[in-house]
Amino acid sequence: MKFIDRKHIIFSVFLLFICIFVYGIFTPFMGFYWDDFPYTWFKVANGVQGTMNAITLDRPVLALFYALPMSILGEKPLAWQILAIFTRWIYTMSMYGFLQSLWPNREHSNQSLTLLLLVFPGFTQQWISVIYSHVFLVLSLYFLSLIIFTRNLKSKKPTLKKTIFSVILSIISMAAMEYVVGLELIRPLIIFMNERGESKTKITCNFIKNFFTKWLPHLIGLLLFIMYRVFLASSDLYKVQNINDFFFTPISAAWGLFTTQIKNIYTSIIPAWGVIFSPFSLIDLSSTYWKIHFCFCGFLLLFSALFLFFQNKEKILNQASHNKNNQWIKEAIPLSFFILLFAGVPFWAANLIPSIIFPNDRFLLPFILGSTLIVFIALELFRKNKMIWSILFCVLFSLSGTYQLFQANNYRNEWDDFTNFFQQISWRVPSLEKNTILITDELTFKHYTDNSLTAALNWLYAKNVSEFQLPYMLNYTSIRLGTSLPSLGPGTIIHQNYRTFSFNGSTDRMIVFYYHPPGCVHITDSAIDPLNPLLPVAIRETSRLSNQSLILKEENRNDVFFLDGGQDNSWCFYYQKASLAYQLQDWDAIALLGDSAFGIDDYPNDASERIPFIFGYAHTAQWEKALQLTQITYQVSNLYQPMLCEVWKIIDEGTSSDFQKENTLAHIEEQMACGFLLSD
């Protein structure tokens, strides 16, 4: 029953190495994602207590877990990414410890199973490091509770002290994170399996009495948690919604619960493991990444083969343990079924649906052990042929681990996109008036929401933030309009809560923007962009209220780690600087920027990005250049005709007449039939 001995230490070190290899290759190139940004910015704004206060709104106990890491690790991603890898290893080791406590004589099988647990492909959020560093810690504590519980059951001298310790750990884990609540229902099965044992003890009154005596402390702990969660720590974000149905329509509610859990079982097994084949549809052998991808897969195949080789080099387990193989299967099947059946209960209660699609793949975390156990049992069908079993295991492990590398590369690429987005914002917006809201329809980011971007926006521009007032907000109309964003009509008051902060603004203090890479970030202009055919209809209409005067000329930003100067010789750099100069009507600056921009080995991916330069060249009497850019834009699509005509109408009204200007306007009229010359 010993867990810490030389063999376990060697396996632990090997598992740590694999964990670092699978999840750590791109670590230096990772950033913050999703809720990482709000939680970290809360610390920047109001210290560690600021983060804890924000988390306390939903999970008061979880907030306590953040106190020490937030105090030590700072506000840069690298340290958090390293912690996330370490805690993922701790979490996986805790599941291994639980397996060893259940089946101590199946060490080799438990180790093989643990390798698959480490690379479970259904969960893809490892790199959201601030959030999941703490999630893995909570899960580790919960499995520690299961380890103590199981060993105490199997002990010849079980102690009350261990029972109390196990109950306390389970209550803390459940209170910190509801994900583990469903796993509490596997304890009765563990007690039942232990009580019956190999002797198949008959179910007598004494048996039932012993059963409930051993379960009662944890049953009380579970009931205490439920009362705490429903009455003391109710959360708007994770509100218990479906429980009431049992009181009004119990049959319908019970059937809904059952069918939902069956769907969850399917999701956690078939799609969750089936995704390991999805990267093959995207193979590009000319890509550097794909060369790394296949080398990585080869290394994992080698590691897993060496692992099995050294396992087989050890002495075969004694005959008694070998004969217990059937007994193990008989215990493993119901255990995995119980885990999969009950793991989804807390999500059903909160009306949340586990899925392999981000962000709902986080709900598969409590399914990991049950799902992997089922897959491993399926592999055991081939155990009689050691070669086939070994090949299947190595292929499954290597493809699952390589799928995690594939996901890591997606996160790495998105961090580059994120930093590029805010780099462009910083070029275009030297500083920003308070109580300003930025509006767009929706961005292409997968691992960031408008909540995430709001935190980064305030991190970049907010100075001397008070405890309750949020200076800046960013909203997607696709999800906020009609709810926290009442309407986009003139003078609409906007009040939004942002955890412990409140934002107060209005549509009169709104900047509308559009960003669809590879095009540059586009701050809309109320005079021109209502005619911009590239923009979505909602953005075009809303651009009439876009107030560029909220963007200030004086540079007054914070030094932030996610800006590094960027490519200051790129097209988007010159475009953003020219757009700012256009807002400030600094025509000479635009002309100089244009001379540089059109001389580099880069070009606009959106034809309308030439418009600031058309204004700049026209106002500096470089009519031929202005005409040339107009013609190029019109040649891209004649849909730009109304916008270009409006541009030249504004130029005509704002510049002095001369022969070159009149000649240029005549060309414009001839080619695009604007009609504005008819009134002259």
C-alpha positions in Angstrom: 0.0 0.0 0.0 3.0 2.3 0.1 2.7 5.1 -2.3 6.0 6.9 -1.9 8.8 4.5 -2.7 11.5 4.4 -5.3 9.4 3.1 -8.2 6.7 5.7 -7.6 9.2 8.5 -7.4 10.8 7.4 -10.7 7.3 7.3 -12.3 6.4 10.7 -10.8 9.6 12.2 -12.3 8.9 10.6 -15.7 5.3 11.9 -15.6 6.6 15.4 -14.8 8.9 15.2 -17.8 6.1 14.1 -20.1 3.8 16.9 -18.7 6.5 19.5 -19.4 7.1 18.1 -22.9 3.4 17.9 -23.8 2.3 21.2 -22.4 5.4 23.3 -22.1 7.1 23.5 -25.6 5.4 26.8 -26.5 5.3 28.1 -22.9 7.7 31.2 -23.6 5.3 32.2 -26.4 2.0 32.0 -24.4 0.1 34.8 -22.8 -3.1 35.3 -20.8 -6.4 34.1 -22.1 -10.1 34.4 -21.3 -10.7 35.2 -17.6 -6.9 35.3 -17.0 -7.0 39.0 -18.0 -9.8 40.2 -15.7 -8.5 38.3 -12.6 -4.9 39.5 -13.2 -6.0 43.1 -13.9 -8.1 43.2 -10.7 -4.8 42.7 -8.9 -3.1 45.5 -10.9 -6.0 47.8 -10.0 -6.6 46.9 -6.4 -4.0 44.4 -5.3 -4.4 40.7 -4.4 -7.6 41.6 -2.4 -9.1 43.0 -5.6 -8.8 39.6 -7.3 -10.2 37.8 -4.2 -13.1 40.2 -4.0 -14.0 39.6 -7.6 -13.9 35.8 -7.2 -15.8 35.9 -3.9 -18.9 37.1 -5.8 -19.4 33.5 -7.1 -17.0 31.3 -5.1 -15.8 32.7 -1.8 -13.8 29.6 -0.9 -12.0 29.5 -4.3 -10.9 33.1 -3.6 -8.7 31.8 -0.8 -6.8 29.7 -3.2 -5.8 32.8 -5.1 -4.2 34.6 -2.2 -0.7 33.0 -2.2 -0.2 32.5 -6.0 -1.4 36.1 -6.8 1.0 37.4 -4.1 4.0 35.6 -5.5 3.7 35.2 -9.3 3.1 38.7 -10.4 1.3 39.8 -13.6 3.2 38.2 -16.4 2.2 35.0 -18.2 5.4 32.9 -18.0 5.3 32.2 -14.3 1.6 31.3 -14.5 2.1 29.0 -17.5 4.8 27.2 -15.5 2.5 26.9 -12.5 -0.3 25.5 -14.7 2.0 22.7 -15.9 3.1 21.9 -12.4 -0.5 21.8 -11.0 -1.6 19.7 -14.0 1.1 17.2 -13.0 0.0 17.3 -9.3 -3.6 16.8 -10.4 -2.6 13.8 -12.6 -0.5 12.3 -9.8 -3.5 12.7 -7.4 -5.6 10.5 -9.8 -2.7 8.0 -10.0 -2.7 7.9 -6.2 -6.4 7.2 -6.2 -6.0 4.4 -8.7 -3.2 2.9 -6.5 -5.4 3.2 -3.4 -8.1 1.2 -5.3 -5.9 -1.4 -7.0 -2.5 -1.3 -5.3 -1.4 -4.6 -7.1 -2.0 -3.2 -10.6 0.8 -0.7 -10.5 1.8 -1.1 -14.2 -1.7 -0.7 -15.5 -2.3 2.3 -13.2 0.8 4.0 -14.6 -0.3 3.3 -18.2 -3.7 4.6 -17.4 -2.2 7.7 -15.8 -0.3 8.6 -18.9 -3.6 8.7 -20.8 -5.1 10.7 -18.0 -2.4 13.3 -18.5 -3.1 13.8 -22.2 -7.0 13.5 -22.1 -7.8 15.3 -25.4 -11.4 16.4 -24.5 -10.1 19.3 -22.3 -8.1 21.9 -24.2 -7.8 24.9 -21.8 -4.5 24.0 -20.2 -3.0 27.4 -21.3 -5.6 29.5 -19.6 -3.0 29.4 -16.8 -4.3 31.7 -14.1 -7.7 30.0 -14.0 -6.6 26.4 -14.3 -3.6 26.6 -12.0 -6.2 26.9 -9.3 -8.7 24.5 -10.8 -6.1 21.8 -10.9 -5.2 22.5 -7.2 -8.8 22.1 -6.2 -9.2 18.9 -8.2 -6.0 17.6 -6.6 -7.3 18.2 -3.1 -10.5 16.4 -4.0 -8.7 13.3 -5.2 -6.5 13.5 -2.1 -9.8 13.3 -0.1 -10.7 10.2 -2.2 -7.2 8.7 -1.6 -7.5 9.1 2.2 -11.1 7.8 2.1 -10.2 4.7 0.1 -7.1 3.8 2.1 -9.0 4.3 5.4 -11.7 1.9 4.1 -9.0 -0.7 3.2 -7.0 -0.2 6.4 -7.2 -2.9 9.0 -7.4 0.0 11.6 -9.4 2.8 10.1 -9.3 6.0 12.1 -11.8 8.8 12.8 -9.1 11.3 12.2 -8.6 10.2 8.6 -12.4 10.2 8.1 -12.7 13.8 9.3 -9.7 14.9 7.2 -11.3 13.3 4.1 -14.7 15.0 4.8 -13.1 18.4 5.3 -11.1 18.2 2.1 -14.1 17.2 0.1 -16.2 20.0 1.5 -13.5 22.5 0.8 -13.1 21.2 -2.7 -16.8 21.3 -3.4 -17.2 24.8 -1.9 -14.3 26.0 -4.0 -15.5 24.5 -7.3 -18.8 22.8 -7.9 -17.4 20.6 -10.7 -16.5 17.8 -8.2 -19.9 17.5 -6.6 -21.1 14.7 -8.8 -18.0 12.7 -8.0 -19.1 12.5 -4.4 -21.6 9.9 -5.5 -18.9 7.4 -6.3 -18.1 7.0 -2.6 -21.0 4.6 -1.9 -19.8 2.4 -4.8 -16.3 2.4 -3.4 -17.7 1.4 0.0 -19.9 -1.3 -1.6 -16.9 -2.8 -3.5 -14.7 -2.8 -0.4 -17.4 -4.3 1.8 -18.2 -7.2 -0.6 -14.6 -7.8 -1.7 -13.6 -11.0 -3.3 -15.7 -13.1 -0.8 -18.9 -11.6 -2.2 -20.3 -11.0 1.3 -24.1 -11.3 1.3 -26.1 -8.2 1.7 -27.4 -8.5 5.2 -28.7 -6.0 7.8 -25.3 -5.8 9.3 -23.8 -5.2 5.8 -26.3 -2.3 5.2 -25.5 -0.9 8.6 -21.8 -0.9 8.0 -22.3 0.6 4.6 -24.3 3.6 5.8 -22.0 4.0 8.8 -19.0 4.5 6.5 -20.9 6.7 4.1 -22.7 8.8 6.6 -19.9 11.3 7.4 -19.5 12.2 3.6 -23.2 12.2 3.1 -23.6 14.8 5.8 -20.7 16.7 4.2 -22.5 16.6 0.8 -25.7 17.8 2.4 -24.0 20.6 4.2 -22.4 21.8 1.0 -25.7 21.7 -0.9 -27.3 23.9 1.8 -24.3 26.2 1.7 -24.4 26.5 -2.1 -28.1 27.0 -2.3 -28.7 29.4 0.6 -25.4 31.0 1.5 -23.3 31.2 -1.6 -25.8 31.6 -4.4 -24.2 32.8 -7.6 -25.9 34.7 -10.5 -23.2 33.3 -12.8 -23.7 29.6 -11.8 -27.3 29.7 -10.5 -28.9 26.4 -9.6 -31.8 26.4 -12.1 -33.2 22.9 -12.7 -33.6 21.6 -9.1 -37.0 23.3 -8.8 -38.4 21.2 -11.6 -38.3 18.2 -9.4 -40.9 19.8 -7.1 -43.3 20.7 -9.9 -42.7 18.1 -12.7 -40.7 15.3 -11.0 -41.1 12.7 -13.8 -40.2 15.1 -16.6 -37.2 16.5 -14.5 -35.9 13.0 -13.8 -36.2 12.0 -17.4 -34.4 15.2 -18.5 -31.6 14.5 -15.9 -31.2 10.9 -17.1 -31.1 11.8 -20.9 -28.7 14.6 -20.2 -26.3 12.3 -18.4 -26.4 9.8 -21.2 -25.5 12.5 -23.7 -22.7 13.6 -21.4 -21.4 10.0 -21.2 -21.3 9.9 -25.0 -19.7 13.3 -25.3 -17.0 12.5 -22.8 -16.0 9.3 -24.6 -16.6 9.3 -28.4 -16.2 13.0 -29.4 -13.7 13.7 -26.6 -11.2 11.0 -27.8 -12.3 11.3 -31.5 -10.9 14.8 -31.8 -7.3 13.4 -31.9 -7.8 12.7 -35.6 -9.1 16.2 -36.4 -5.7 17.9 -37.0 -5.1 15.6 -40.0 -7.5 17.5 -42.1 -5.3 20.6 -41.8 -1.9 19.1 -42.6 0.5 21.4 -44.5 3.9 19.8 -44.9 5.4 23.1 -46.0 4.6 24.6 -42.6 7.3 24.8 -39.9 4.6 23.9 -37.3 3.6 20.7 -39.0 7.2 19.5 -39.2 7.3 20.1 -35.4 4.0 18.3 -35.1 5.1 15.1 -36.7 8.5 15.1 -34.9 6.6 15.7 -31.6 4.3 12.7 -32.4 7.3 10.6 -33.1 8.9 11.5 -29.8 5.8 10.6 -27.9 5.6 7.3 -29.7 9.2 6.7 -28.6 8.6 7.7 -25.0 5.6 5.5 -24.7 7.4 2.5 -26.3 10.3 3.0 -23.9 7.9 3.3 -21.0 6.3 -0.1 -21.9 9.7 -1.6 -22.5 11.0 -0.8 -19.1 7.7 -1.9 -17.5 8.1 -5.3 -19.2 11.8 -5.5 -18.0 10.6 -5.5 -14.4 9.5 -8.8 -12.8 6.0 -9.9 -13.8 3.5 -9.3 -11.0 2.9 -12.2 -8.8 0.4 -14.8 -9.9 -2.1 -13.8 -7.3 -2.3 -10.2 -8.6 -2.4 -11.6 -12.2 -5.4 -13.7 -11.3 -7.1 -10.6 -10.0 -7.4 -9.1 -13.5 -11.0 -10.2 -13.9 -11.8 -8.7 -10.4 -10.3 -5.4 -11.5 -12.4 -5.2 -14.6 -15.5 -6.0 -12.6 -14.7 -3.1 -10.3 -13.5 -0.7 -13.0 -16.5 -0.9 -15.2 -19.1 0.2 -12.6 -16.7 2.8 -11.2 -16.2 4.4 -14.6 -19.9 4.3 -15.3 -20.7 5.9 -11.9 -18.1 8.7 -12.6 -19.5 9.4 -16.1 -23.2 9.2 -14.9 -22.8 11.5 -11.9 -20.0 13.9 -13.0 -22.4 16.0 -15.1 -25.0 16.5 -12.3 -23.8 19.9 -11.2 -23.8 21.2 -14.8 -27.3 19.9 -15.3 -28.4 21.7 -12.1 -26.9 25.0 -13.5 -28.3 24.3 -17.0 -24.8 24.1 -18.5 -23.9 21.6 -21.3 -20.5 19.8 -21.4 -19.1 19.8 -24.9 -15.8 19.4 -26.7 -16.2 22.9 -28.1 -14.5 25.8 -26.2 -15.4 27.1 -23.7 -17.7 24.2 -22.6 -15.0 21.6 -22.7 -14.0 22.8 -19.2 -17.1 20.9 -18.0 -15.4 17.7 -19.0 -12.8 18.0 -16.2 -14.7 15.8 -13.8 -15.3 13.2 -16.6 -11.5 12.7 -17.3 -11.0 9.7 -15.0 -14.2 7.9 -16.0 -13.7 8.5 -19.7 -10.1 7.4 -19.7 -10.9 4.4 -17.6 -13.5 3.3 -20.1 -11.0 3.7 -23.0 -8.4 1.8 -21.1 -10.8 -1.0 -20.3 -11.5 -1.2 -24.1 -7.7 -1.5 -24.7 -7.6 -4.3 -22.2 -9.7 -6.5 -24.6 -6.4 -6.7 -26.6 -4.2 -7.5 -23.6 -3.8 -11.2 -24.6 -1.8 -10.0 -27.6 0.9 -7.9 -26.0 2.1 -6.5 -29.3 -1.3 -5.2 -30.5 -2.1 -3.8 -27.1 1.3 -2.0 -27.0 0.8 -0.5 -30.5 -2.7 0.7 -29.7 -1.6 2.2 -26.4 1.4 4.0 -28.0 -0.7 5.3 -30.9 -3.5 6.5 -28.6 -1.1 8.2 -26.2 1.0 9.9 -28.9 -2.0 11.2 -30.9 -3.6 12.5 -27.8 -0.5 14.3 -26.7 0.1 15.7 -30.1 -3.4 17.0 -30.2 -2.6 19.0 -27.1 0.4 20.4 -29.0 -2.0 21.3 -31.8 -4.1 23.2 -29.4 -1.1 24.9 -27.8 -0.1 26.2 -31.2 -3.6 27.6 -31.6 -3.2 29.4 -28.3 0.2 30.7 -29.3 -1.1 32.0 -32.6 -4.1 33.7 -30.9 -1.7 35.4 -28.4 0.1 36.9 -31.4 -3.2 38.1 -32.8 -4.2 39.6 -29.4 -0.9 41.5 -29.0 -1.2 42.7 -32.6 -4.7 44.0 -32.0 -3.7 46.0 -28.9 -0.5 47.1 -30.6 -2.6 48.7 -33.3 -5.0 50.2 -30.8 -2.0 51.8 -29.0 -0.8 53.3 -32.3 -4.2 54.7 -33.1 -5.2 55.8 -29.6 -2.4 57.6 -27.7 -4.8 58.1 -24.8 -8.5 58.0 -24.1 -11.1 60.0 -22.2 -12.7 58.2 -19.3 -16.1 56.7 -19.4 -15.6 55.7 -23.0 -17.1 52.5 -24.4 -15.7 50.7 -27.5 -18.2 48.9 -29.6 -17.9 46.3 -32.3 -20.0 43.4 -33.6 -17.7 40.6 -32.6 -14.0 39.7 -33.1 -12.5 36.6 -34.4 -10.8 35.7 -31.2 -11.7 32.3 -29.9 -10.1 32.4 -26.4 -11.1 36.0 -25.5 -14.4 37.5 -24.8 -15.3 41.2 -24.7 -14.9 40.8 -20.9 -11.3 39.7 -21.5 -10.6 42.6 -23.8 -12.2 45.1 -21.4 -9.6 44.1 -18.7 -6.7 44.5 -21.2 -8.1 47.9 -22.4 -8.2 49.2 -18.9 -4.8 47.8 -18.2 -3.5 49.8 -21.1 -5.2 53.1 -20.5 -6.7 53.4 -17.0 -4.8 55.6 -14.6 -5.4 55.7 -10.8 -8.4 53.3 -10.9 -10.8 53.7 -8.0 -12.1 50.6 -6.3 -15.5 50.8 -7.9 -15.4 52.9 -11.1 -14.3 51.3 -14.4 -13.0 53.9 -16.8 -13.4 51.9 -20.1 -15.6 49.2 -21.4 -15.6 47.1 -24.6 -18.8 45.4 -25.8 -19.7 43.0 -28.6 -23.1 44.0 -29.9 -23.7 40.4 -30.9 -24.1 39.3 -27.2 -24.7 42.6 -25.3 -27.2 44.5 -27.4 -30.6 44.4 -25.8 -29.3 43.3 -22.5 -26.5 45.1 -20.7 -26.2 47.4 -23.8 -29.8 48.6 -24.0 -29.7 50.1 -27.5 -27.4 52.0 -29.8 -29.6 55.0 -30.2 -28.3 58.5 -29.5 -28.1 59.4 -25.8 -28.6 55.9 -24.5 -27.3 55.6 -20.9 -25.0 52.6 -20.4 -24.5 51.1 -17.0 -22.7 47.8 -16.7 -21.3 45.8 -13.7 -17.8 44.3 -14.2 -17.4 42.2 -11.1 -16.6 44.6 -8.3 -16.5 47.5 -10.8 -19.2 49.6 -12.4 -19.0 51.3 -15.8 -21.1 54.4 -16.5 -21.3 55.8 -20.0 -23.6 56.5 -22.9 -23.7 56.1 -26.7 -22.6 59.7 -26.9 -19.3 58.6 -25.5 -18.9 55.6 -27.8 -16.1 54.6 -30.3 -17.2 52.1 -32.9 -14.5 49.9 -34.5 -14.1 46.9 -36.8 -11.4 44.3 -36.9 -11.2 41.4 -39.2 -7.6 40.2 -39.8 -5.6 40.5 -42.0 -7.2 43.9 -42.3 -6.1 46.5 -39.7 -8.1 47.7 -36.7 -10.5 50.3 -38.1 -11.8 53.1 -35.9 -14.9 54.2 -37.7 -15.5 57.8 -38.9 -19.0 59.1 -38.5 -18.7 61.1 -41.8 -17.5 58.3 -44.1 -18.1 54.9 -42.7 -21.9 54.9 -42.9 -21.1 54.3 -46.6 -18.3 51.8 -46.1 -19.4 48.6 -47.9 -16.8 46.4 -46.0 -18.4 47.0 -42.6 -21.3 44.8 -41.3 -24.6 46.6 -41.6 -24.9 47.0 -37.8 -21.4 48.6 -37.6 -22.1 50.9 -40.6 -25.3 52.2 -39.0 -23.7 52.6 -35.6 -20.6 54.4 -37.0 -22.7 57.6 -37.3 -22.4 57.8 -33.5 -18.7 57.0 -33.3 -17.0 59.8 -31.4 -13.4 60.1 -32.4 -12.9 63.2 -30.2 -12.7 60.9 -27.2 -9.3 59.8 -28.6 -6.7 62.3 -27.2 -3.6 63.4 -28.9 -1.3 63.3 -25.9 0.2 59.9 -25.3 -0.7 58.8 -21.8 -0.7 55.0 -21.7 0.5 52.5 -19.2 3.6 50.4 -19.8 2.1 46.9 -20.3 3.8 43.6 -21.0 1.6 42.7 -23.9 2.9 45.6 -26.1 6.5 45.4 -27.4 6.5 48.1 -30.0 5.3 45.7 -32.7 6.2 46.0 -36.3 6.6 49.7 -36.7 7.4 49.2 -40.4 4.3 47.4 -41.2 1.3 48.6 -43.3 -0.9 48.7 -40.2 1.5 50.9 -38.3 1.4 53.5 -41.0 -2.3 53.2 -41.5 -3.0 53.7 -37.7 -0.7 56.7 -37.6 -2.3 58.1 -40.7 -5.8 57.6 -39.3 -4.8 59.4 -36.1 -3.3 62.2 -38.2 -6.5 62.3 -40.2 -8.5 62.8 -37.0 -6.2 65.6 -36.0 -6.2 67.0 -39.6 -2.5 66.9 -39.8 -2.3 66.6 -43.5 1.5 67.0 -43.9 2.0 64.1 -41.4 -0.3 61.9 -43.5 1.6 62.7 -46.7 4.9 61.8 -45.1 3.5 58.6 -43.7 2.0 57.7 -47.1 5.4 58.1 -48.8 6.8 55.6 -46.3 3.9 53.3 -46.3 3.7 52.8 -50.1 7.4 52.2 -50.2 7.5 49.1 -48.0 7.0 45.4 -48.8 3.5 45.4 -47.4 0.1 46.5 -48.5 -3.5 47.1 -47.3 -5.8 44.1 -47.0 -8.8 46.4 -47.0 -9.1 48.8 -49.8 -10.7 51.5 -47.6 -7.4 51.7 -45.6 -6.1 54.0 -48.4 -8.7 56.7 -47.6 -6.7 58.6 -44.9 -3.8 58.9 -47.5 -6.2 60.2 -50.1 -7.2 63.0 -47.8 -3.5 63.7 -46.9 -2.3 63.8 -50.4 -5.3 65.9 -51.5 -4.8 68.5 -48.7 -1.1 68.8 -49.6 -1.9 69.4 -53.2 -0.5 66.0 -54.4 -3.5 65.5 -56.6 -2.0 62.8 -58.8 -1.2 60.5 -55.8 -4.7 61.1 -54.4 -6.3 60.3 -57.7 -4.2 57.2 -58.1 -5.1 55.8 -54.7 -8.8 56.5 -55.4 -8.7 54.6 -58.7 -7.0 51.6 -57.1 -9.6 51.6 -54.4 -12.4 51.8 -57.0 -10.9 49.0 -59.0 -11.0 46.7 -56.1 -14.8 47.0 -56.0 -17.3 49.5 -57.4 -19.1 49.1 -54.1 -16.7 51.7 -52.8 -18.2 54.3 -55.2 -20.6 56.0 -52.7 -17.9 56.2 -50.0 -15.2 57.5 -52.4 -17.7 60.1 -53.8 -18.3 61.3 -50.2 -14.5 61.5 -49.6 -14.1 63.7 -52.6 -17.1 65.8 -51.7 -15.4 66.5 -48.3 -12.1 67.2 -50.0 -13.7 69.6 -52.5 -15.3 71.5 -49.6 -12.2 71.7 -47.6 -9.5 72.6 -50.1 -8.8 75.7 -52.3 -9.5 75.5 -56.0 -6.8 75.4 -58.6 -6.3 73.8 -62.0 -4.9 70.5 -60.8 -7.7 70.1 -58.3 -10.4 70.8 -60.9 -8.7 68.4 -63.3 -8.6 65.7 -60.6 -12.3 66.2 -59.7 -13.2 66.0 -63.4 -11.4 62.6 -63.6 -13.3 61.5 -60.5 -16.6 62.6 -61.9 -15.9 60.9 -65.2 -14.9 57.5 -63.7 -17.4 57.3 -60.8 -20.2 59.6 -61.7 -20.4 61.1 -58.2 -22.7 63.9 -59.2 -21.4 66.4 -56.7 -19.9 68.5 -59.4 -23.3 69.2 -60.9 -24.1 71.6 -58.2 -21.0 73.7 -58.8 
